[in-house]
Amino acid sequence: MDWLKDDERLDYLLAENLRIIQSPTVFSFSLDAVLLARFVYVPIQKGQILDLCSGNGVIPLLLSGRTKAKITGVEIQERLYNMAVRSIEINCLDHQIQMIHGDLKEMPAELGHAIYDVITCNPPYFQTLSKEVQNQNQYFALARHEIACTLEDVVSVSSKLVRPGGKVAFVHRPGRLMDIVTLMRQYSLEPKRLRFVYPKEGKEANMILVEGTKDANPDLKILPPLYIYTNANEYTEEVKELLYGTL
């Protein structure tokens, strides 16, 4: 297929009737992006949704199956942006999803303030340290480390772009929970829903899903824990439903 590069493949996107371009040497989506796309509130019929740090477009593609709202993705890495654009074209979703190649920190000036109903972001998890501890692959380094943007950048930009009463949802590591909650409140994104994700029962949480509402009153709900695997190392029934069921 001439629209695939040598190191790319065209995969099915879970149980969706969708395909996605991936590359093991550049970018492949992971479970955290899928869980965020299933966790976040979305309007069913109309609205404006923005996904920051979109990578190869996995979250916009997944959200397109849950809503008829217009979806915009923002990705700073040109190669990943290009993968997302081609995946959108392959799935004939140009009418619903558009991608922007750019720095998320510039989006308030480029897109405007307080115009999105929902914002999602699967940001880089790791604070930028020495070059030695960063992944040597430039694509992975930017996706995983706070090189192009910090957690505060992500939260502050989301706050500017979302409308009052709009939702903003993140997936991150439990070790950054206090940073996330503190920054969300600092930028008027009141945390409203929080869910801890565990590899299996008896293990420590390795992921959090958090959703806030712009300019809302305090009222945080801690949702039931989500376990990924059973003791037999198979997906739990809830995860199977999230990954492959009809929601």
C-alpha positions in Angstrom: 0.0 0.0 0.0 1.7 3.2 -1.1 0.3 5.3 1.7 2.2 3.2 4.3 5.8 3.9 5.0 8.2 1.0 5.2 8.1 0.8 9.0 4.3 1.2 9.3 1.4 -1.2 9.4 -2.4 -0.8 9.2 -4.1 -2.3 12.3 -7.7 -2.8 13.3 -8.6 -0.4 16.1 -10.1 -2.8 18.7 -13.7 -3.9 18.0 -14.3 -0.6 16.1 -14.9 -0.8 12.4 -11.8 1.4 12.1 -8.2 1.0 11.0 -5.2 2.9 12.3 -1.6 3.4 11.0 1.0 2.4 13.5 4.8 1.9 13.7 6.7 0.0 16.4 9.7 2.3 15.8 7.7 5.6 15.9 4.4 5.3 17.8 1.7 2.6 18.6 -1.3 3.3 20.9 -1.4 1.8 24.3 -4.1 0.9 26.8 -4.0 4.2 28.6 -5.3 6.1 25.5 -8.1 3.6 25.1 -9.2 3.9 28.7 -9.2 7.7 28.5 -11.3 7.6 25.4 -13.8 5.3 27.2 -13.7 7.2 30.5 -14.3 10.8 29.4 -17.8 12.3 29.1 -18.7 13.2 25.6 -21.9 14.8 24.1 -23.6 12.4 21.8 -25.1 14.6 19.1 -23.1 17.8 18.8 -20.4 19.9 20.3 -16.7 20.5 19.9 -14.1 18.1 21.3 -10.3 18.7 21.4 -7.6 16.1 22.0 -4.1 17.3 22.9 -1.0 15.2 22.5 -2.9 13.2 19.9 0.0 11.0 18.7 -1.3 8.9 15.8 -4.9 10.0 16.4 -6.1 7.0 18.4 -8.3 9.0 20.9 -10.1 11.1 18.2 -10.7 7.9 16.2 -12.1 6.1 19.2 -14.2 9.1 20.3 -15.8 9.2 16.8 -17.6 6.0 17.6 -19.2 7.6 20.7 -20.3 11.0 19.4 -21.3 13.0 16.4 -19.5 16.1 17.7 -16.6 17.6 15.8 -13.2 16.4 17.0 -9.9 18.2 16.6 -6.5 16.6 17.5 -3.3 18.5 18.1 0.1 16.8 17.7 3.5 18.5 17.7 5.5 15.7 16.0 5.1 15.9 12.2 5.5 12.2 11.6 2.8 11.2 14.1 0.5 14.0 12.8 0.9 12.6 9.3 0.1 9.1 10.5 -3.1 10.5 12.2 -4.2 12.4 9.1 -3.8 9.3 6.9 -5.7 7.1 9.4 -8.6 9.7 9.4 -8.6 9.6 5.6 -8.6 5.8 5.4 -11.6 5.7 7.7 -13.4 8.4 5.8 -13.8 10.6 8.9 -12.5 13.8 7.4 -16.0 15.3 7.9 -15.8 14.8 11.7 -12.1 14.8 12.7 -9.4 17.3 11.8 -5.7 17.3 12.9 -3.5 20.3 13.7 0.3 20.0 13.5 1.5 22.4 16.1 2.5 23.1 19.7 -0.3 22.9 22.2 1.0 25.9 24.0 0.1 28.0 20.9 -3.5 26.7 20.6 -5.3 29.3 22.7 -4.0 32.0 20.4 -4.6 29.9 17.3 -8.0 28.4 18.2 -9.5 30.8 20.6 -10.6 30.7 24.3 -13.5 28.9 25.9 -14.8 27.2 22.8 -14.5 23.5 23.5 -17.1 21.3 25.3 -14.6 18.5 26.1 -10.9 18.3 26.1 -8.8 15.1 26.5 -5.1 14.6 26.9 -2.8 11.7 27.4 0.3 13.8 28.2 4.0 12.9 28.6 4.2 11.1 32.0 7.8 11.7 33.0 9.4 15.0 34.0 12.3 15.9 31.9 15.6 14.8 33.4 19.1 14.3 32.0 19.5 13.1 28.4 20.8 9.8 29.7 17.4 8.9 31.3 15.3 10.0 28.3 14.5 7.4 25.7 17.0 7.6 22.9 14.3 7.3 20.3 13.3 10.9 19.5 9.6 10.0 18.9 9.3 8.1 22.2 11.3 10.7 24.1 8.9 13.5 23.1 5.8 11.3 23.8 7.0 10.1 27.2 9.0 13.0 28.7 8.0 16.6 29.4 10.3 18.0 26.7 7.9 19.9 24.5 5.3 20.6 27.2 5.0 20.2 31.0 2.0 19.0 33.0 1.3 22.6 33.9 1.3 23.6 30.2 -1.3 20.9 29.5 -3.6 21.9 32.4 -3.3 25.7 31.8 -3.9 25.4 28.0 -6.8 23.1 28.6 -8.3 25.6 31.0 -8.0 28.4 28.4 -9.6 26.3 25.6 -12.5 24.7 27.4 -15.8 26.6 28.0 -17.2 27.2 31.5 -18.9 24.0 32.5 -17.0 22.0 30.0 -15.1 18.8 30.8 -11.3 18.1 30.7 -10.0 14.6 31.2 -6.5 13.2 31.7 -4.8 9.9 32.1 -1.6 9.8 34.0 0.5 8.0 36.6 -0.6 7.8 40.3 2.7 9.4 41.4 1.6 12.7 39.7 -1.9 12.7 41.3 -1.2 15.6 43.7 0.5 17.6 40.9 -2.6 17.1 38.7 -5.2 17.9 41.3 -3.2 20.9 42.5 -2.8 22.3 38.9 -6.4 21.6 38.0 -7.6 23.6 40.9 -5.0 26.4 40.2 -6.4 26.7 36.7 -10.1 26.4 37.6 -10.6 22.9 36.5 -12.4 21.4 39.5 -11.7 17.6 39.7 -15.1 15.8 39.7 -14.3 12.1 38.8 -11.3 10.1 39.7 -10.6 6.4 38.9 -7.6 4.3 39.9 -6.5 1.6 37.5 -4.7 -1.5 38.7 -2.8 -4.2 36.8 -4.8 -6.8 39.0 -6.2 -7.1 42.5 -3.5 -6.9 45.2 -1.2 -4.8 43.1 -0.5 -1.0 43.3 -2.4 1.3 41.0 -0.3 2.1 37.9 -2.7 4.6 36.2 -5.3 7.2 37.1 -8.1 8.7 35.1 -9.3 12.1 36.2 -12.0 14.4 34.8 -12.6 18.0 35.8 -15.2 20.7 35.1 -14.3 24.3 34.3 -15.4 26.7 37.1 -17.4 24.0 39.0 -18.0 23.6 42.7 -16.0 21.0 44.6 -17.5 17.5 44.6 -15.0 14.8 43.8 -16.3 11.3 43.2 -13.9 8.4 43.6 -15.1 5.7 41.2 -14.7 2.0 41.8 -11.3 0.6 40.9 -10.6 -0.8 37.5 -8.6 -4.0 37.3 -7.0 -4.9 34.0 -6.1 -8.5 34.5 -7.5 -11.4 36.4 -5.3 -13.7 38.5 -5.2 -15.9 35.4 -3.6 -13.0 33.5 -6.6 -12.6 31.3 -8.5 -9.3 30.7 -11.2 -8.8 33.3 -14.8 -8.7 32.0 -15.0 -4.9 32.4 -11.8 -4.4 30.4 -13.1 -6.8 27.7 -16.2 -4.7 27.5 -14.2 -1.4 27.4 -11.9 -2.8 24.7 -14.2 -4.9 22.5 -17.8 -4.3 23.6 -20.4 -1.9 22.4 -20.6 1.1 24.8 
